[in-house]
Amino acid sequence: MTARESYEAMIREAIGPWLRERGFKKRRNQFRRVRDEYWGVVDFQASQWGSRDDVRFTRSDGRRHRAQARAQGRDRLMAVAPPALVKCLRRRTD
């Protein structure tokens, strides 16, 4: 199994089921969830510089209060959130 296949299997077989059990829905490598007044996103991005044998990726996650989104006319989960309004944790895994 190549590193790229292992990365995809990790998301499909380990991370995806764990997040789905907690109410997240998947689209590509992004998982989203709406809860009460907040919505959250967990996103996995593979580096374009990787190869079959070397995969580097970044995991980003964030949470946004829906009232802030409504005030901007963006009460949709897919709306792009301004950085000042998003509590975001970004981790790079090498």
N, C-alpha and C positions, 0 to 999 in steps of 0.2 A: 504494500500500500504506500502510495506517495504521501509526502507531507501535505500536499493540497487535498488529497482524498481524506486524510486524517482530520484536517481542519473542518472540512465539510461534514464529515461523520460526527465530529464533536458537537457541532451546532445541531445537526439533525437528530442525533441519538441521545445526547446528554443534556445540553443546554435547552434546546427547544421543548422537550417534554417537561422539564423542570419549570420553565417559565409558563408554559400553557396551564400547568396545574395551579398556577397562581393568577390565572385570568388574563395572561397576555395573549395577543393574537399576532401571528407571524406574517410578514410580507417580505420576501427575499430574506435578507439577513437582519431585518429590523423587527423587533417585538414591541407591541404597543398595548397599553392598558388604560382604561378610564375608570377612575374610582371617585365617587362622591365629587369633591371639588378639585381634584387633581387628575392630571393625566401624566403617564410616564412612558419613556421610550428607552429601550436598550438596543444598541446598534453595534454590529460587528463589521469591520471594514478590513479586508485583506489588502496588503500593500501591493501596488502594481509592480514593485521591484522583486517580488519573490519568484521562486521557481517551483518546479514539481517537488524538489527535495528541501526547499527552504521557504516556509511560509511565516511571514510576520504580519501581525494584525493589531488593530486598535479596537478597543471596546469603549464605547461612549454610552453614558446613560444620563438621563435628565428627568426632571419633574417640573411641571408647570401648574400654577393655580389657574383654574378655568375662568375665574372672575377677571383676571388680567387679560386673558385671551378675549373674553367678551368685550371688555373695554376697548380693545383694539379692533373689534369686529372680526376676530379670528377664533371663534369658538368651534374650531374643527381640529381634530387630532393631528391632521397632516399639515397644519399651518406651520410655517417656519417661525420659530420663537426668537425674538431679539435676545441677544446674550445677556443683557442686563436683567431680564425677567426670568431667566432659566437658572435653576440651581443645577449645575452640571458637574459631573465628575468624569474626567477623561483619564483613562489609563492606557498606557502603551505597553504592550507585552512583546518583548523581543525574544 
